[in-house]
Amino acid sequence: MPYYGSEETVKELRRALSNPAIQADKLRYRNLVLRVIRYMTQGLDVSALFMEMVKASAAVDIVQKKLVYLYMCTYAALKPNLALLAINTLRKDSTDPNPMVRGLALRSMCSLRMPGISEYIQQPVLNGLRDKASYVRRAAVLGCAKMQNFQGDTEVDGAMVNELYAMLRDSDPIVMVNCLRALEEILKREGGVVINKPIAHHLLNRMKDLDHWGQSEVLTFLVRYKPRTEDEVFAVLNVLDGFLKSSQPNVVMATTKLFLLLAEDFPNVQTDVLERIKGPLLTICTSECHELCFLGLCHAREILRSLPRHFSGHYKKFYCTYSEPNYIKYQKMEILRDLVNDENVQQILEEFQTYCTDVSVELAQMAILNIGRIARTYNEKCVVILKELLGLKQEHITSAVIQTFRDLVWLCPACTVTVCEALPGCEEYIKDGEGKQALIWLLGVHGEHVPNAPYVLEEFVDNVKMEISAAVKLELLTAMVRMFVSRPAECQDILGRLLHHVIEEELDMVVRDRGLLYYRLLQQGVEEVKKIVCGPRSDPSLGVISGQANEPINAWAKDFNTLIPIYGWEHWNCIMAQKANSFGNLQMPEITYEKDSNPEHSEELVMDAESVCLESSAQLSPEQFEEYWTCLEDAKVVTVDWQKEPCPDTIQAAFQIVHIHSIAISRAGAQPWKAYLFARNETGSVFLTELLIDMSRTSLQITVKQKNSSEGLLSSFIAVIRSVLQTLGKSENVEDVSLVTQEQHSPH
């Protein structure tokens, strides 16, 4: 037996597959095919057996066919010429009397990743759409979407789209759901599938026939439908009412989002819905599946933005268990912090106190910081717990407590004396830079309440040569100057030594400049120092978190059941910006022109369309742009649908990919919103562009001016602009609902 991975292994398999004796024994033949698949999944290159495996597909055994088709789909891209030979076998099987064979052949044909496959699979797919067997229709509907992907940027087949719209009324519910998915993929450049009133009502009536995955999918599409009357809104809500009690989390979450969006004009209904899903959401938050639990916790935090006491009666559900990962514990602690009230504050603080001694340093510090947040409202109880934690004399605990004290005295001045009483001796257990900064700030600002404050700071001054953190040195300088103002006799010598080191020996120029600033300021007199250095010691207004207006539910309802509650808006925008930077589909679109009767003219048009190659290093100053823009006349003005708030960073990054550079761009939220762009062709043609979003936020106007360019180049450049905007619209969920698109693709 040859060793695994050698060429002899493949040769032995070829000899065995060609052996008539083995081919006559169906069981041995199938086991041999299974062995090839096993090697393939383990990483061995068995593409050399393509012809033998194609012959093996002629068997009657459907299990063997599945194995061979899996092999073909894997290696078709590597053996495109040989894969064409397998097409005939697959086309033949697509007419087999057995519907399982027909569906399997159709699915496999649409999975062959090779050039020119569309012309071979088009007719079998169309035949499959009209097949009597539902399994075949399911595969054919998904095959339509795959076939559109094979064709790239070519025009969408309107007849096929209408056929899929008609099949939404198919008797098989899975076929209906597959039609929605296929239409969404095929029409993605035009805003996706259109959900009108007849389609919406049909989907609602079929909901009970679907499994929970199909129900979740249909509910996602129903979000796009906006009932026109109040009666219709409540009719839809009554139909979906039972799905709020579903045992499947995905159905409950999708139904909740649809309820919140449909009832956006009825706040009482929204509140009632959130009250009803409290039980299912708590079940998700306590799930043994960590990913599902994390998702539920993130959505629970969204609800607490509008209903702060929504889960107060069930706060024990958010207690952490030892087996949970830290990312779940962090979420639970933040929810517990928001659920604190007069009735449960003692129990929640005791729970947090147990987390403060966790073996995880990050978790312990996070628990301490959350106690500090609670202390803004219940400061007496929290300060007692924090002082007890200092008695543990653990480095990371002491550092976190001191940082919490710093924030607390700034927001709650009444705690200052109590906090200062706990500071002596803490310097021995603080080694990290953040903790040192917090302690030095406390000693500098409230040193009059700490008798040995100058001598604690003196220890930091004596060790300043070994300090590597510039932030600690800057904080120490400020603290010593403040301390000198209030206790000059004790601090004069210490401050003098610190300033001498900073000015004469310090290598960090920022620290040195700060030392020179204080030295020259001291020469002006103590009163001048007090005016500049001794600023406010607290700002209680920042700590008034109770009594603030809660966010309306509509502020986050559209983000419910998406990834935004998990990532957060800021992180999500960064992800979208990175996605824009790595767009693989922002290629120069292929511009097609009607052929002229004169061959020479047609050739010129094609050359113009292909010559739009923009310079990546093109440069144009704002002054030159303004001069060109003033002199040139508008070449073409185009309007496209745009119904989302523009993100300047994302738009700028996306255009940069196709070498279109920005001159000026409005900030997010500006009305009207404008952006000015330019690009230069390799032949010297210059394109100046203005993007304008009007006050209604319903359309985006593209104005292009050209210098030294032709009509063909201009049309091609505008196509590039539209391609970028369409891709951005998809990435930011911008729905293109133009009347032209709806009339073209809506079912009749």
C-alpha positions, 0 to 999 in steps of 0.5 A: 500500500503506497503511503498517503499523499504520494502519486502512487495513491492516485495511480492506484485509485485510477487503476481500481476505478478502471477495473471492470471487475470492480465496476461490476460489483456496485458495492465495491465501486461505490466504496472506491468512489467514497475513498476518493472523496475521503482523500479529497476532503483530507487535502490530497489532490485527486483531480487527475481522476476526473475522467474516471469519476465522470464515468462513475456518475453513470451509475444508477446508485443515487448515493454514488451519484451524489459523491461523484457530483460533489467531486465534479463541483470541487474540481470543475474550476481546475479542469474546465475542459474535462468538466464540459464532458460532464455537462452532458451527463448532468443534462441527461440526469436532469431529465431522469424519471427520478425527481431526486436525480433531476434535482441533484443534477440541476443543483450540481450543474449550477454549482460548477464554477467554470467559464461559459457554464450559463449557456449549458444550464439555462434550459435545464433551469427553466425546465426545472422551474416548471417541474412537477416535483417540488424538490426540483423546483427548489433547486431550479429557483436557487439555480436562477440566482447562481446563473445570474452570478455567472453572467456578472454585470449583464442585464437582468433577464426580465422574463426570469424575474417575472417567472420567479415572482409568479412562483411566489404562489407555488404550493410548496412553501420552501419554493416560495422562500427560495424565490424570495432569496433568488429575487433578492440576489438577482435584483440586488443592484436595484434594491432587491425584491419588491414587496407590494400589498398582494405579495405581503398578504400572500406571504402572511397567509402562508406563514403557518406553512413554513418552518422556523427558518422560512418564517424568519426569512419571510419576516425579514422581507415583510419589513419592507412593506409599509401598510397604507392605513391604520386598519391594515397595520393592525390586521397585519399585527393580528396575523403575526401576534401568535409568532411572538410566542414562538419557541424559536428565537429567530422567529421571535426576534424577527417578529418583534422587529416587524411589530416595532416598525409597523407600530412606530406611530403607536408607542403603547403598542411597541411597549406592549410588544416589548413586555410580551417578549420579555420571557422569550428574550430572557430565555435567550439571555440564559441560553447554554449557547454562548453566541445566542446568549450574547446576541440576546444580551446585546438586544436586551441592552437596546431595550433598556435604552428606552425602558430602563427598568424593563428587566428590573424584576428579573435581575437575577437572570443576569448573574454571571456563572463561572463557566461563561466567557468574559465577553458574556460576563461583561454584557451581564454586568453592564445590564445589572448596573442599569437595573439597579434600584432602591429595592435590589441595590444591595443584592446587586452590589454583593454580586459585583463584590464577588466578581471583584476577586475573580481570577481574571484581572480584566473582569475584576477591574470591570466589576470595580468600574461598574460599582463606581458607576452605581456609586454616582447614585448610591455613593455611601454603600459603594464607597464602603465596598470599594474601601474594603477592596483596598484592604485586599492589597492586590495590585490590579484591584487597588489600581481599579479602585483608585481610578474609580475614586478619581471619577467619583470625586469629580462627579460626586464632591460629597464623597471627597473626604471619605475617599481621601481617608482611604488613600494613604498606603495605596501607593505601595500597591500601584504599579501601572500607569493608569493607577499612578495617574489617578492617585497623583491627580487625587493627591494634587487636587485634594491634597489638603485632605491627605496629611502625607500627600506631599511625601507620597508625591515626593516618592514619585519625584524621587523615582521619576528617572525610572518612570517610563510613562510620559503621562505620569510625569505630566500628571506629577508636574501638575500635581506638584504645582497645585500642591505647592500653591496650597502647601508651599513650605512642604513642597518647595524643595520637592518641586524644585528637584522635579523642575530641575530634572524635567528641564535639565535631564528629561529627554521627552520634549513634551514633558520638558516643555511642560516643565518650562511652562510651569517654571516661567509661570511660577516666576509671574507669582503665585496668584497667576499660578492659581488662576491657571493651575487651580481649576475646578475640582469637580463637575457634578452635572456630568454625573446626573444620569438619572432623570435624563429623557429615555430614547424613543423606541423608534431610535433603535427599532430599525437596528433590532435583529441586526448586527448593529446592537452587537457591534455598536454603531461606531464599530459598525461604521468602521466595518462598513468603511473597511468593506468599502476599502476592500470592494472586490466588485468595484470594477469598471463596468462594461459599457455596451453601445448600440452598434452603428451601421458604420463599422468604423463608428462602432469601433470608435465607441468601443475604444472610448468605452474601454479607455476609461482608466483613471490615474491613481496618483492624479492631483488637483488643488482646490483652486484649480478645481474651482477655476475649472468648475467655474469655466466648464459647462455642465456636461451631464446631470443624473439623479439616483435614489438615495434614502440613507444618511450619507457617511462621508468616510465610507463614501470617500474610501469607496471612490478612492478604490476606483481612483476618484479623489475628493476635494471637499465633502460635507460632514454627516448630517449637513443639509444639503449634503454635498461632495466634490470629486475629480478624476483624471484619465491616462490620456489627460481628460479631467472629470469634475463631479458634484454629489448633492443630496437634497433636504428631503434625503430621497435622491442624490444628484450627480453633476459631471463636468469634463475637460478634454473628453469625449461623449463615450468617456463621459458615459463610461465615467458616469457608469463608474460613479453609479456603480460605486453608489449602488454598491454603497447603497447595498452595503449601507442598506440603502433601498433603491425603490425607484418607480421605474424599477418597480414597474419593470420587475413587479409581478402583474 
